[in-house]
Amino acid sequence: MLVNALNTANERWIKYMENEILISCKNVTINYDKKVAVEDVSFDICKGDYLCIVGENGSGKSTLMKGLLGLIKINSGEIDYRLIKKQEIGYLPQQTVVQRDFPASVYEVVLSGCLNQNGFRPFFSHKQKEKAYKNMELLGIKDLSKKSYRDLSGGQQQRVLLARALCATRSLLILDEPVTGLDPVVTAEMYTIIKHLNSHGITVIMVSHDIPSAVKYGTRILHMGRKVQFFGTVEEYKDTDIYLRMIGEEEQ
């Protein structure tokens, strides 16, 4: 364990020296509903990571994610955006029933991912429209561009939202339980797509309760329990008692 800890520390130092850290969280604490939801959390997100944030319900996963996105205020500590701005992060949230019934075309939903880049400009550029079509093609939904978003299947809607998130970023995606409510076949397809994006240069942060898939597809694990219970590589995580306990609970 000491050797693993030293290797991890050395890897972080090398990435720091190479200026590859996208976001650095230092001693972050966040209150939610007047209670401490995230306490004294520190970790780095490096270029090329596929970081899975896991933990039991109420462990602070989603609260931490919202803090990273700037959707809620942190109460203490620091989130240092080194190689990326908050506005340049692509975000795929959990869908609500209202969002699933959104009355817009697939193309309009995907293109709306470029909104944060417009500032006060009230229209989309030709380059942004090309980007929307490129991302629809990448996600295999270009032929659905004129269809109403509300008429799509759950899996198709998730592809649309992922294409939208890609319009907002060139480097970092944050995904909040992206396969919730999808059937096993579509779930496997989504995981394959996300892994493909990561292997082609997109850094991924995924909040998930699906630990077996997290260790299958991810490269790093952050296990939350209000505080950090584990942060490191997948290989290191699989050697921990907490992983064995969680897997045992899922098998029961």
C-alpha positions in Angstrom: 0.0 0.0 0.0 2.9 2.4 0.8 4.4 1.7 -2.6 1.1 2.4 -4.3 0.7 5.7 -2.3 4.2 6.8 -3.3 3.5 5.9 -7.0 0.3 7.9 -6.9 2.0 10.9 -5.3 4.7 10.7 -7.9 2.2 10.6 -10.7 0.4 13.6 -9.4 3.7 15.5 -9.1 4.7 14.7 -12.7 1.3 15.8 -14.0 1.5 19.0 -12.0 5.0 19.7 -13.4 3.7 19.0 -16.9 0.8 21.5 -16.3 -1.8 18.9 -17.0 -4.1 19.6 -14.1 -7.5 20.9 -15.3 -9.1 21.5 -11.9 -7.7 21.3 -8.4 -9.9 21.0 -5.4 -8.4 21.9 -2.0 -10.1 21.3 1.3 -13.6 22.0 -0.2 -16.5 22.1 2.1 -20.1 22.6 0.9 -23.3 22.9 3.0 -26.6 21.8 1.7 -29.9 22.4 3.5 -27.9 23.8 6.4 -26.0 20.6 6.8 -22.4 19.7 5.8 -22.8 17.6 2.6 -19.1 17.7 1.4 -16.4 18.1 4.0 -12.7 18.9 3.5 -12.4 17.3 0.1 -9.2 17.5 -1.9 -8.3 16.0 -5.3 -7.1 16.9 -8.8 -8.7 16.3 -12.2 -6.0 15.8 -14.8 -6.2 16.0 -18.6 -7.3 12.6 -19.9 -8.8 11.3 -16.7 -12.0 9.3 -16.6 -12.9 10.0 -13.0 -15.9 8.2 -11.5 -17.3 9.7 -8.3 -19.0 6.9 -6.4 -20.5 6.4 -3.0 -23.7 5.6 -1.2 -26.9 7.8 -1.4 -26.4 11.0 0.5 -22.6 10.8 0.3 -22.2 14.2 -1.3 -21.5 13.1 -4.9 -24.0 15.3 -6.7 -23.4 18.2 -4.3 -19.6 18.1 -5.1 -20.4 17.9 -8.8 -22.6 21.0 -8.6 -19.8 22.8 -6.7 -17.4 22.0 -9.5 -19.9 23.4 -12.0 -20.4 26.6 -9.9 -24.1 25.8 -9.6 -23.8 26.0 -5.8 -21.5 28.0 -3.6 -18.7 26.3 -1.7 -18.5 27.3 2.0 -14.7 26.9 2.4 -11.7 25.7 0.5 -10.8 26.4 -3.1 -11.6 25.1 -6.6 -8.8 26.2 -8.9 -9.7 26.1 -12.6 -6.3 25.9 -14.2 -6.6 24.8 -17.8 -10.4 25.3 -18.2 -13.1 27.8 -17.4 -16.4 26.8 -15.7 -18.2 28.0 -18.8 -16.2 25.6 -21.0 -17.4 22.4 -19.1 -19.9 20.2 -20.9 -22.6 19.0 -18.5 -25.1 16.2 -18.8 -27.5 16.4 -15.9 -30.0 13.8 -14.7 -33.2 14.3 -16.6 -36.5 15.2 -15.0 -39.9 14.3 -16.4 -40.4 17.9 -17.6 -37.1 17.9 -19.4 -38.0 14.6 -21.2 -41.1 16.3 -22.6 -39.2 19.4 -23.9 -40.9 20.6 -27.2 -37.9 21.3 -29.4 -36.2 19.6 -32.3 -33.1 17.5 -31.8 -31.0 20.1 -33.7 -32.2 22.9 -31.5 -31.4 21.0 -28.3 -27.9 20.1 -29.5 -27.2 23.6 -30.7 -28.2 25.2 -27.4 -25.0 23.7 -25.9 -23.2 26.6 -27.6 -25.2 29.3 -25.7 -22.5 30.0 -23.1 -20.0 30.9 -25.9 -22.3 33.6 -27.3 -22.1 36.3 -24.6 -24.5 39.0 -25.7 -24.7 37.7 -29.3 -28.3 36.7 -30.0 -27.6 34.3 -32.8 -25.4 31.2 -33.5 -22.5 31.3 -35.9 -22.0 29.1 -38.9 -19.1 27.5 -37.0 -21.3 26.6 -34.1 -24.0 25.2 -36.4 -21.3 23.0 -38.0 -20.2 21.9 -34.6 -23.7 20.8 -33.7 -24.1 18.7 -36.8 -20.6 17.2 -36.3 -21.5 16.2 -32.7 -24.9 14.7 -33.9 -23.0 12.7 -36.5 -20.5 11.6 -33.8 -23.4 10.4 -31.6 -25.3 8.7 -34.5 -28.3 11.0 -34.3 -27.8 13.2 -37.3 -30.8 11.6 -39.1 -33.0 12.6 -36.1 -32.1 16.3 -36.3 -35.6 17.4 -37.3 -37.5 15.1 -34.9 -39.0 16.4 -31.7 -36.9 15.7 -28.7 -40.0 14.7 -26.7 -40.8 11.8 -29.2 -37.4 10.1 -28.8 -36.6 7.0 -26.7 -34.7 7.4 -23.5 -31.4 6.2 -25.1 -31.8 8.6 -28.0 -32.5 11.5 -25.6 -29.3 10.8 -23.7 -27.4 10.8 -27.0 -28.9 14.2 -27.8 -28.0 15.6 -24.4 -24.4 14.2 -24.7 -24.1 15.9 -28.1 -25.4 19.1 -26.5 -22.7 18.8 -23.8 -20.0 18.3 -26.4 -21.1 21.6 -28.1 -20.2 23.3 -24.8 -16.7 21.9 -24.4 -13.5 20.8 -26.2 -12.0 19.1 -23.1 -14.1 18.2 -20.1 -17.5 16.5 -19.6 -19.3 16.1 -16.3 -22.0 13.4 -16.4 -24.5 12.9 -13.6 -25.8 9.3 -13.6 -25.9 9.2 -17.4 -27.5 5.7 -17.7 -30.2 6.1 -15.1 -33.5 4.6 -16.4 -31.9 3.0 -19.5 -32.2 -0.6 -20.4 -29.1 -2.8 -20.2 -28.4 -2.7 -24.0 -28.7 1.1 -24.2 -26.7 1.4 -21.0 -23.8 -0.6 -22.5 -24.0 1.6 -25.6 -23.8 4.8 -23.6 -20.8 3.5 -21.6 -19.0 2.6 -24.9 -19.7 6.0 -26.3 -18.4 7.8 -23.2 -15.2 5.6 -23.2 -14.7 6.4 -26.9 -14.9 10.1 -26.2 -12.4 9.8 -23.3 -9.9 7.8 -25.5 -10.1 10.6 -28.0 -9.0 13.4 -25.7 -12.1 14.3 -23.7 -11.6 14.3 -19.9 -14.7 12.7 -18.1 -16.1 13.1 -14.6 -19.0 10.8 -14.0 -21.2 10.6 -10.9 -22.4 7.0 -10.6 -23.8 4.5 -8.3 -22.8 1.7 -10.7 -19.5 0.6 -9.1 -18.8 -2.4 -11.4 -19.1 -0.2 -14.5 -17.0 2.5 -12.8 -14.1 0.2 -12.3 -14.6 -1.3 -15.8 -14.6 1.9 -17.8 -13.0 4.5 -15.5 -9.3 5.3 -14.8 -9.7 6.9 -11.4 -12.1 6.6 -8.6 -13.2 9.2 -6.0 -15.3 7.4 -3.3 -17.3 9.8 -1.3 -18.8 9.5 2.1 -19.2 13.2 2.8 -15.4 13.2 3.1 -13.0 11.5 0.7 -12.9 7.8 1.5 -10.7 6.9 -1.4 -9.1 8.7 -4.3 -6.7 7.0 -6.7 -6.5 4.6 -9.7 -9.0 1.9 -10.4 -6.3 -0.8 -9.7 -5.7 0.7 -6.3 -9.4 1.0 -5.5 -10.0 -2.7 -6.3 -7.5 -3.6 -3.5 -9.5 -1.7 -0.8 -11.9 -3.0 1.8 -14.4 -0.3 0.8 -14.6 -1.6 -2.7 -15.0 -5.2 -1.6 -17.7 -4.1 0.8 -19.6 -2.2 -1.8 -19.4 -5.1 -4.3 -20.6 -7.5 -1.6 -23.6 -5.3 -0.9 -24.5 -5.2 -4.6 -24.3 -9.0 -4.9 -26.7 -9.5 -2.0 
